[in-house]
């Protein structure tokens, strides 16, 4: 049943439980559940379009990984920089990627190969790392804005009202704080763009350096 609100003479505003805005799905319950579900559906559509290439046994795994990263993973993570993700939202993305990765590599659960090993074969990173990096990159961008900027003002708004019983909904800021604690970063680091980038890409840069040294030897 569709609800409508009368906002003026002969004017009605439809009330919906979710709507798509700039490719991102926004649900009435808040959070990233509707958005992550929509992106998973979109990623599967793109994956199936590229099935002849991504699941071909004759194609190079590295080539498959590059195509997957550019055409499928980017679709699945579109807009994730601003998601306030719960554990189940991240699990949904990781489960989807594990299925795709095994399909591309032509292995099943019976083969006993870990998802980490298969991602290395394809030369891709897991969605969890990609989401964290994107979220922190966006945080650094808005954190460097001036205090009188309208974006900064919106971030510091506090909604007034009676709080319900139980834990409040998980916020985007909580996700960012958890990411920074895990990587040993703080707000001050974001003011230096180069330092912030090194902090976000620390593990990735270390792995790339080690691989380069191995190739040189």
N, C-alpha and C positions, 0 to 999 in steps of 0.2 A: 504494500500500500504506500503510495507516494503522498507525503505531507506537503501542504502549501501554506505559506504565510502571506497575508495581505499586507502590502507595504504602502499602499496608496490607492487612489481611486482607480478601480479596474486594473490594478497591478498586482501580480502574484509572484511570489518567489518560491521556487521548488526547493524542498528540503530533502537532501540525499544523504546516504550513509558514507559515500566516498565519491571522489571526483578526480579526474586527471588534470594536472596543471603542469605545462611544459614538460610532458613526458614522465612526470613523477606522480604517483598515486597518493592522494591524501585521504586518510580515513577519519571518520568522526571520533573514533576511539583514541586517536593520537598514536604516537609511536611509529614504528617502521614495518608493522606487519603487512598492511595492504601494499605498501611500496615494494617490499621484498618479494611478495608473491607475484606482483605484476612484472617485476624485472626478471624473475625466474621464468615466467611464461614467455616473455620476450626473448630471453636467452635461448630457450629451447626451440623457439621458432627459427631463430638465426642458425642454431646448431643443425637443425634438420635441413635447412636450405643448403648448408655446406657439408652434409653427410657424405656425398661422393668423394670429397677430398679428405675430410677429417677422419673418416673411418677406412680409407683405402689402405690396404696392406702394403702396397708398393711405395707409398709416399714416405718421405723422411719424417721422423718424429719431431725433429727440430722445426721443420717447415710447418707441420701441423700445429706445433706450439705457437709459432708466430701468428698464424692465421687465427687460431683460437683466441690468443691474447688481444689481437686487434679487432676481431669481428664478433666474438661471443662474450668474452670476459668483460670487455668494455661496456657491452649492452647490459649485462647482468649487474654491473656496479654503477650504472648511470645514476647520479643524484645521491649516492651513498654517503657523500661527504657531510650531508646535513641530517642523516638519519640518527634518531635516538634508538639504537638497536638493543634488543634484549637477547638473551642467550639463544632462544628459539629462532630468532630472526637470522642470527649468524649461522646456526646449525642448518637452517633451510638452504642457505647459499652454499655452505660447505658440502652438504649432502648432494646437491645438484652438481657441483663441480667434480666430486668424486665419481659420480656416475659417468659424466662426460669424459673424464680423464681415462677411466678404465676402458671405455668404448673406443677412444682414440688409439690407445695402446694395444687393443685387442686382447685384453686379459680379463679374467673374472676373479671373484673372491676365492675360488678354489685354488688359484695360482699362488696365493700367499704373498703377493707383492703389495707393499705399503703404498699409500697415496703419495707420500713424500718421495719415494723412489721413482714413482711414475712421473711426478711433476718434474723431477730432475732430468729424466729422459726427454721430456718435452721442452725443457728450458723455460718453465713458467713458475710463477710464484703463487702461493695459495691466496684465496680470496680474503682471508682474515688479515693477512699482512697488507694486502692492497687497500682494504677498507680503512685500516689504521693509518696508513700513509696518507691516503686521500683526506681523511678527516683532520689529521694534524696539519696537513698542508693548507687546508682551508682555514683552520683555526689561526695559523700563523698569519695568513693574509688579513683576516679581520682584526686580529690582535694588534697589528701594526698601524691600524687606522687611528686618526686623532680622536681625542675624547669628545669633541663637539660634532664628530661625524654622526649622521643619522643611524648608521649601522651600529656604532658603539652604543648609542642611546637605546636602541632597541634591545641590544644584548643585556643591558643593565636594568631593564624594566622588571618590576616585581608586581605580580598580579595580587590583588587584594580579594579577600573572601574567606569563607569558612572552609577549612581543610577537612576532608573526609577521614573516616577511620582507616587505619592501615597505612602501609607505605605508599608514598606518592608515586606517580608515573616516572619512569626513568627518563632523564633529560639528556639532551645532546651534550651539555656541559659535563655531566657525570661520565659520559663515555670518553670525552676528551681528557678529563682528569685521570681516569684509569689508564689511558694510553700513555700519558706523560709519566705517570708513576712507573709503569712497566719499562719505559725507555730511559728513565732517569732525567727527564726534562722538566723545565719550569717555565712560567710565563715570561720571565725576563729573557730567556733564550730566544724567544720568538722575535724580539726586536732586531736581532742580527739575522738577516735572511740567510746568509751563507752558513752560519753556525746552526741555525734551525734545520736547514736542509741536511747538513751532515748528521745531526742528531736523529732525524727521521730515517735517513738512508744508511745509518751506521752499519748494521749487519749486512745489508746488501752490498755496500761499498767494500766491506772486509772480504766477503765471498768473492766479489769480482776481482779484487786485488790478488787474492790467493790463486784464483784460476788463471790469471794473467801470468803470475810467477811460474806456475806449473807449466804453462805452455812455453814460456821462454826457456825453461830448463829442458 
